[in-house]
């Protein structure tokens, strides 16, 4: 009988230990589910506050100005040759007329080709100059989020609703992380500057 009693006691203890372990796991999940933390920030606003953005923007504008200068130069060449063509085409021989028409067609082709490659070059330059700035902003956001124990940080402009009591606004902390003065406000975003 003693062996049977020991078996029952051991079995009962295992059963209680299993129940205790299950209770601990379940209560841990419930506690964790109640303490989920979320944050929100406007990434574009952070980007526009960064001094690196300003220097990248100056470099980008200089690059675009060079492209525009080249484009205007090709356009002027076309206008001059087209004006000459319009004035003199009636007096030219067939050989000269054909040569002048080919020149105009070649310039039109160069203009179209330049426009296409300039657009591609502008996109590449934007990526080259602005990607590191966005990268630095994202790293600061990740660090602040991790330091606060957040499980998600949402980009605020894409959210239809934010409960400010349940989600932390990370902007002041990210500004501090990036050493941006607290009183600094974001300038007009780059895309909106061109529309004015």
Phi, psi and omega per residue, in radians:
X1 nan -0.545 -3.114
X2 -1.115 -0.691 3.129
X3 -1.152 -0.742 3.124
X4 -1.111 -0.706 3.131
X5 -1.138 -0.740 3.082
X6 -1.062 -0.699 3.127
X7 -1.084 -0.791 -3.138
X8 -1.114 -0.713 3.139
X9 -1.156 -0.785 3.122
X10 -1.094 -0.773 3.132
X11 -1.083 -0.781 3.135
X12 -1.118 -0.715 3.132
X13 -1.114 -0.753 3.116
X14 -1.079 -0.717 -3.138
X15 -1.095 -0.790 3.133
X16 -1.164 -0.675 3.105
X17 -1.114 -0.712 3.104
X18 -1.109 -0.777 3.123
X19 -1.114 -0.724 3.107
X20 -1.091 -0.768 3.127
X21 -1.100 -0.757 3.119
X22 -1.090 -0.734 3.105
X23 -1.064 -0.778 -3.139
X24 -1.093 -0.765 3.137
X25 -1.110 -0.846 -3.111
X26 -1.115 -0.750 -3.134
X27 -1.178 -0.605 3.078
X28 -1.107 -0.720 3.110
X29 -1.139 -0.747 3.134
X30 -1.135 -0.747 3.122
X31 -1.116 -0.750 3.141
X32 -1.132 -0.700 -3.131
X33 -1.126 -0.504 -3.140
X34 -1.408 -0.325 -3.064
X35 -1.903 0.364 3.082
X36 -1.112 2.336 -3.103
X37 -2.060 2.428 -3.141
X38 -2.188 2.709 3.073
X39 -2.385 2.838 3.086
X40 -2.490 2.677 3.134
X41 -2.819 2.706 3.030
X42 -1.711 1.777 -3.067
X43 -1.067 -0.668 -3.137
X44 -1.111 -0.660 3.108
X45 -1.132 -0.744 3.089
X46 -1.048 -0.822 3.124
X47 -0.968 -0.795 -3.099
X48 -1.242 -0.306 3.093
X49 -1.465 -0.339 -3.002
X50 -1.338 2.330 3.110
X51 -1.109 -0.503 3.115
X52 -1.088 -0.553 3.118
X53 -1.109 -0.728 -3.117
X54 -1.109 -0.783 -3.136
X55 -1.202 -0.629 3.085
X56 -1.138 -0.673 -3.135
X57 -1.133 -0.712 3.121
X58 -1.085 -0.775 3.125
X59 -1.120 -0.711 -3.134
X60 -1.134 -0.754 -3.136
X61 -1.119 -0.661 3.097
X62 -1.125 -0.705 3.107
X63 -1.089 -0.804 3.136
X64 -1.115 -0.677 3.125
X65 -1.078 -0.691 3.087
X66 -1.104 -0.744 3.118
X67 -1.108 -0.764 -3.141
X68 -1.102 -0.680 3.123
X69 -1.079 -0.762 3.121
X70 -1.141 -0.737 3.138
X71 -1.092 -0.796 3.127
X72 -1.093 -0.655 3.116
X73 -1.081 -0.782 3.119
X74 -1.162 -0.706 3.101
X75 -1.075 -0.752 3.129
X76 -1.101 -0.723 3.082
X77 -1.017 -0.747 -3.141
X78 -1.125 -0.813 -3.112
X79 -1.046 -0.770 -3.129
X80 -1.093 -0.835 -3.119
X81 -1.180 -0.605 3.131
X82 -1.224 -0.702 3.100
X83 -1.108 -0.737 3.099
X84 -1.094 -0.727 3.129
X85 -1.071 -0.820 -3.106
X86 -1.115 -0.632 -3.115
X87 -1.278 -0.628 -2.938
X88 -2.005 -0.061 -3.004
X89 -1.030 -0.541 -3.125
X90 -1.220 -0.385 -3.082
X91 -1.716 -0.172 -3.071
X92 -1.427 2.646 3.032
X93 -1.299 2.936 -3.121
X94 -1.059 -0.652 -3.130
X95 -1.172 -0.763 3.129
X96 -1.178 -0.746 3.130
X97 -1.021 -0.796 3.128
X98 -1.096 -0.721 3.124
X99 -1.117 -0.777 -3.122
X100 -1.164 -0.685 3.093
X101 -1.121 -0.707 3.111
X102 -1.123 -0.698 3.095
X103 -1.031 -0.787 3.134
X104 -1.120 -0.733 3.126
X105 -1.122 -0.713 3.110
X106 -1.089 -0.753 -3.134
X107 -1.151 -0.718 3.090
X108 -1.036 -0.733 3.098
X109 -1.106 -0.730 3.101
X110 -1.101 -0.687 3.118
X111 -1.087 -0.813 -3.141
X112 -1.116 -0.774 3.128
X113 -1.097 -0.739 3.141
X114 -1.116 -0.747 3.123
X115 -1.023 -0.784 -3.132
X116 -1.125 -0.840 -3.111
X117 -1.227 -0.583 3.105
X118 -1.112 -0.735 3.113
X119 -1.069 -0.773 3.114
X120 -1.127 -0.756 3.125
X121 -1.098 -0.657 3.126
X122 -1.141 -0.740 3.114
X123 -1.113 -0.737 3.116
X124 -1.124 -0.715 3.139
X125 -1.172 -0.699 3.072
X126 -1.006 -0.826 -3.135
X127 -1.096 -0.785 -3.123
X128 -1.073 -0.744 -3.069
X129 -1.456 -0.685 -2.992
X130 -1.661 -0.411 3.139
X131 -1.022 -0.761 3.111
X132 -1.096 -0.578 3.138
X133 -1.199 -0.808 3.073
X134 -1.077 -0.679 3.124
X135 -1.066 -0.769 3.119
X136 -1.122 -0.720 3.107
X137 -1.092 -0.792 -3.133
X138 -1.116 -0.670 3.111
X139 -1.120 -0.712 3.111
X140 -1.127 -0.717 3.118
X141 -1.107 -0.775 3.111
X142 -1.068 -0.752 -3.115
X143 -1.109 -0.828 3.140
X144 -1.098 -0.753 3.110
X145 -1.053 -0.762 3.126
X146 -1.157 -0.761 3.122
X147 -1.043 -0.584 -3.140
X148 -1.507 -0.104 -3.137
X149 1.297 0.516 -3.137
X150 -1.386 2.557 3.082
X151 -1.675 -0.410 3.081
X152 -2.487 2.518 2.950
X153 -2.186 2.092 -3.090
X154 -1.709 2.538 3.026
X155 -1.429 1.926 -2.946
X156 -1.000 -0.692 -3.084
X157 -1.035 -0.431 -3.117
X158 -1.551 0.030 -3.076
X159 -1.801 2.277 3.118
X160 -1.313 -0.360 -3.105
X161 -2.654 2.392 3.046
X162 -2.325 2.170 3.041
X163 -1.521 1.835 -3.052
X164 -1.088 -0.374 3.130
X165 -1.420 -0.369 -3.109
X166 -1.926 -0.075 3.129
X167 -2.281 2.360 -3.092
X168 -1.569 2.254 3.034
X169 -1.355 2.022 -3.045
X170 -1.531 -0.138 -3.035
X171 -0.936 -0.883 -3.123
X172 -1.059 -0.669 -3.116
X173 -1.279 -0.631 3.106
X174 -1.219 -0.681 3.062
X175 -1.034 -0.746 3.120
X176 -1.117 -0.751 3.127
X177 -1.069 -0.662 -3.126
X178 -1.549 0.053 3.139
X179 1.043 0.684 3.053
X180 -1.645 2.246 -3.135
X181 -0.947 2.404 -3.082
X182 -1.018 -0.584 -3.082
X183 -1.415 -0.180 -3.127
X184 -1.213 2.315 3.074
X185 -1.958 2.701 -3.072
X186 -1.221 2.375 3.036
X187 -1.279 3.098 3.090
X188 -1.055 2.296 3.122
X189 -0.977 2.635 -3.056
X190 -0.925 -0.821 -3.095
X191 -1.088 -0.567 -3.115
X192 -1.408 -0.338 3.125
X193 -1.150 -0.642 -3.101
X194 -1.296 -0.307 -3.068
X195 -1.499 -0.192 -3.095
X196 -1.490 nan nan
